[in-house]
């Protein structure tokens, strides 16, 4: 598995946002099997489970916000389809961890796995992400090393790959100003995806428990809120000049 992920690094990089969705195809049968139980509710209590999920999602998304909000165009930051970097980003979140976007993704998905409720699936998901991002990170590191040489090696030698083990004491103030609109423009799909996953898992759990096609008023209102935010943001992005054109 390790070699498979590493040798497919470029394709994994391109589809890194979609690949984890495959896990939820596996998750649906597990959700049906555990329809009357949740490992984390049984052992932590519902309030603690909910708090843990909320904190993971908040920390995950805010990690991404602080990267996207301060990023400069065509730096080693948030590129979707291919490796693009005219300059090496070593400030802001990149001064304490080399891959903060992937760290944010991991926290978000880990929170969603806990919401699913199956302890084995959380373990499987963590292992899956380890191998997935190992291949992606190796490919990205090779690209940056070729692009920036000694500058990259000096930065990478003192900056952790994934977890900010050295703390925020190494934090360097970003070179650009924070842009709330840049965050909203780029990150609203991810927020919609997280909320929709929470909604979908909750709906399936309710259906499996009630053993009939049913939806609660709370879930209906939640779906409406997600739709208004998602379609409203999409309208602003494609039909207005509210967001900056570049980025």
C-alpha positions as CSV (number, residue, x, y, z in Angstrom):
1,X,0.0,0.0,0.0
2,X,2.8,2.4,0.9
3,X,4.5,2.0,-2.5
4,X,1.2,2.3,-4.3
5,X,0.5,5.7,-2.7
6,X,4.1,7.0,-3.1
7,X,4.3,6.0,-6.8
8,X,1.0,7.7,-7.5
9,X,1.9,11.0,-5.8
10,X,0.9,13.3,-8.6
11,X,-2.5,11.8,-9.1
12,X,-3.0,11.7,-5.4
13,X,-2.1,15.4,-5.2
14,X,-4.6,16.3,-7.9
15,X,-7.5,14.3,-6.3
16,X,-6.5,14.6,-2.7
17,X,-9.8,16.3,-1.8
18,X,-12.0,13.6,-3.4
19,X,-10.2,10.4,-2.4
20,X,-11.2,10.4,1.3
21,X,-14.8,10.4,0.2
22,X,-14.3,6.7,-0.8
23,X,-14.0,5.9,2.9
24,X,-17.6,6.9,3.5
25,X,-18.7,4.3,1.0
26,X,-17.2,1.8,3.4
27,X,-18.6,3.6,6.4
28,X,-22.3,3.2,5.5
29,X,-22.4,-0.5,6.2
30,X,-20.6,0.1,9.5
31,X,-23.1,2.8,10.4
32,X,-25.9,0.3,9.8
33,X,-24.3,-2.3,11.9
34,X,-23.7,0.1,14.8
35,X,-27.0,1.9,14.3
36,X,-28.0,1.7,18.0
37,X,-24.5,2.4,19.4
38,X,-21.7,4.8,19.1
39,X,-18.3,3.8,20.6
40,X,-17.5,7.4,21.5
41,X,-21.0,8.2,23.0
42,X,-20.9,5.0,25.0
43,X,-17.4,5.7,26.4
44,X,-17.3,9.5,26.5
45,X,-20.9,10.6,26.7
46,X,-22.8,12.4,24.0
47,X,-21.8,15.9,25.1
48,X,-18.1,15.1,25.2
49,X,-18.3,13.4,21.8
50,X,-20.1,16.4,20.3
51,X,-17.6,18.8,21.8
52,X,-14.6,16.8,20.5
53,X,-16.1,16.7,17.0
54,X,-16.8,20.4,17.0
55,X,-13.3,21.3,18.3
56,X,-11.6,19.1,15.7
57,X,-13.7,20.7,12.9
58,X,-13.0,24.2,14.2
59,X,-9.2,23.6,14.6
60,X,-9.1,21.9,11.2
61,X,-10.9,24.6,9.3
62,X,-9.2,27.5,11.2
63,X,-5.8,26.0,10.4
64,X,-6.8,26.1,6.7
65,X,-8.2,29.6,7.1
66,X,-4.9,31.0,8.5
67,X,-3.1,29.4,5.5
68,X,-5.5,30.6,2.8
69,X,-6.1,34.0,4.3
70,X,-2.5,35.0,4.3
71,X,-1.3,33.2,1.2
72,X,0.3,34.9,-1.8
73,X,-0.5,34.0,-5.4
74,X,1.6,31.2,-6.9
75,X,3.4,30.4,-3.7
76,X,3.9,26.9,-2.3
77,X,0.4,27.0,-0.8
78,X,-3.1,26.1,-1.9
79,X,-2.8,24.7,-5.4
80,X,-5.5,22.4,-6.7
81,X,-4.5,20.5,-9.8
82,X,-0.8,20.7,-10.1
83,X,2.4,21.8,-8.3
84,X,2.7,25.6,-8.6
85,X,5.2,27.7,-6.7
86,X,7.0,30.8,-7.9
87,X,8.2,31.5,-4.4
88,X,8.6,29.4,-1.2
89,X,6.1,30.2,1.5
90,X,7.9,30.0,4.9
91,X,5.9,32.4,7.0
92,X,2.7,32.2,8.9
93,X,1.5,28.6,9.4
94,X,4.4,27.5,7.2
95,X,6.8,28.7,9.8
96,X,5.7,26.1,12.3
97,X,4.7,23.2,10.0
98,X,5.5,22.4,6.4
99,X,2.1,21.1,5.4
100,X,-0.6,23.0,7.4
101,X,-3.3,22.5,4.8
102,X,-2.9,18.7,5.1
103,X,-2.9,19.0,8.9
104,X,-6.2,20.9,8.7
105,X,-7.6,18.3,6.4
106,X,-6.6,15.5,8.8
107,X,-8.2,17.2,11.8
108,X,-11.5,17.8,9.9
109,X,-11.7,14.2,8.7
110,X,-10.8,12.8,12.1
111,X,-13.7,14.8,13.6
112,X,-16.0,13.4,10.9
113,X,-14.8,9.8,11.6
114,X,-15.5,10.3,15.3
115,X,-19.0,11.5,14.4
116,X,-19.5,8.3,12.5
117,X,-19.0,6.5,15.8
118,X,-17.1,3.4,14.9
119,X,-13.7,3.1,16.7
120,X,-12.3,0.6,14.1
121,X,-13.2,3.0,11.3
122,X,-11.3,5.8,13.1
123,X,-8.2,3.6,13.2
124,X,-8.6,2.6,9.6
125,X,-9.2,6.2,8.5
126,X,-6.0,7.3,10.4
127,X,-3.9,4.6,8.7
128,X,-5.4,5.5,5.3
129,X,-4.6,9.2,5.7
130,X,-1.0,8.3,6.8
131,X,-0.3,6.5,3.6
132,X,-2.3,8.9,1.4
133,X,-0.5,12.0,2.6
134,X,2.9,10.2,2.8
135,X,2.8,9.8,-1.0
136,X,1.5,13.3,-1.6
137,X,4.0,14.9,0.7
138,X,6.9,13.0,-0.8
139,X,5.9,14.2,-4.3
140,X,5.5,17.8,-3.1
141,X,8.8,17.8,-1.2
142,X,10.6,16.6,-4.3
143,X,9.0,19.4,-6.4
144,X,9.9,22.1,-3.8
145,X,13.5,20.8,-3.4
146,X,14.1,20.9,-7.2
147,X,12.4,24.3,-7.4
148,X,14.1,26.1,-4.5
149,X,17.2,24.1,-3.6
150,X,19.1,25.2,-0.5
151,X,16.3,27.6,0.5
152,X,13.9,24.7,0.8
153,X,16.4,22.4,2.6
154,X,17.2,25.1,5.2
155,X,13.5,25.6,5.9
156,X,12.6,21.9,5.9
157,X,15.4,21.0,8.2
158,X,14.0,23.2,11.0
159,X,10.3,22.9,10.3
160,X,8.2,19.8,11.2
161,X,6.5,18.0,8.3
162,X,3.0,17.6,9.7
163,X,2.5,18.2,13.4
164,X,3.8,21.5,14.9
165,X,5.9,19.6,17.5
166,X,8.1,22.7,18.2
167,X,5.2,24.8,19.1
168,X,4.3,28.4,18.1
169,X,7.6,29.8,19.4
170,X,9.0,29.4,15.8
171,X,6.1,31.4,14.3
172,X,7.0,34.0,11.7
173,X,4.5,36.8,10.9
174,X,3.1,36.4,7.4
175,X,4.4,38.7,4.7
176,X,0.9,39.6,3.4
177,X,-2.3,40.8,5.1
178,X,-5.1,38.5,6.1
179,X,-8.0,38.4,3.6
180,X,-11.4,37.3,5.0
181,X,-12.8,37.3,1.5
182,X,-10.1,35.1,0.2
183,X,-10.9,32.6,2.9
184,X,-14.6,32.7,2.2
185,X,-14.1,32.4,-1.6
186,X,-11.8,29.4,-1.3
187,X,-13.0,27.6,1.8
188,X,-16.8,27.7,1.6
189,X,-16.9,24.4,-0.4
190,X,-14.9,22.7,2.4
191,X,-17.2,24.1,5.1
192,X,-20.3,22.9,3.1
193,X,-18.7,19.5,2.7
194,X,-18.0,19.1,6.4
195,X,-21.5,20.2,7.4
196,X,-23.1,18.1,4.7
197,X,-21.2,15.0,5.9
198,X,-22.3,15.6,9.5
199,X,-25.9,16.0,8.1
200,X,-25.7,12.9,6.0
201,X,-24.3,10.7,8.8
202,X,-27.0,12.0,11.2
203,X,-29.7,11.3,8.6
204,X,-28.5,7.8,8.0
205,X,-28.3,7.0,11.7
206,X,-31.9,8.3,12.1
207,X,-33.1,6.2,9.2
208,X,-31.4,3.1,10.3
209,X,-32.6,3.5,13.9
210,X,-36.2,4.3,12.9
211,X,-36.0,1.7,10.1
212,X,-38.0,4.0,7.7
213,X,-37.3,7.0,5.5
214,X,-37.6,9.9,7.9
215,X,-36.1,13.3,8.6
216,X,-36.4,15.4,11.7
217,X,-37.2,19.1,11.7
218,X,-33.7,19.9,13.1
219,X,-32.1,18.1,10.1
220,X,-34.4,19.8,7.7
221,X,-33.5,23.2,9.0
222,X,-29.8,22.2,9.1
223,X,-30.0,21.2,5.4
224,X,-31.7,24.5,4.6
225,X,-28.9,26.5,6.3
226,X,-26.2,24.5,4.5
227,X,-27.9,25.1,1.1
228,X,-28.4,28.8,1.7
229,X,-24.7,29.2,2.7
230,X,-23.4,27.1,-0.1
231,X,-25.5,28.5,-3.0
232,X,-25.3,32.0,-1.6
233,X,-21.5,31.8,-1.6
234,X,-21.4,30.3,-5.0
235,X,-23.6,33.1,-6.3
236,X,-21.3,35.7,-4.8
237,X,-18.2,34.0,-6.4
238,X,-19.6,33.5,-9.9
239,X,-22.1,36.3,-10.4
240,X,-20.7,39.3,-8.4
241,X,-17.5,41.1,-7.8
242,X,-17.7,40.6,-4.0
243,X,-14.6,38.3,-4.0
244,X,-11.1,39.2,-5.3
245,X,-10.6,37.9,-8.8
246,X,-7.2,36.4,-8.2
247,X,-6.7,33.6,-5.7
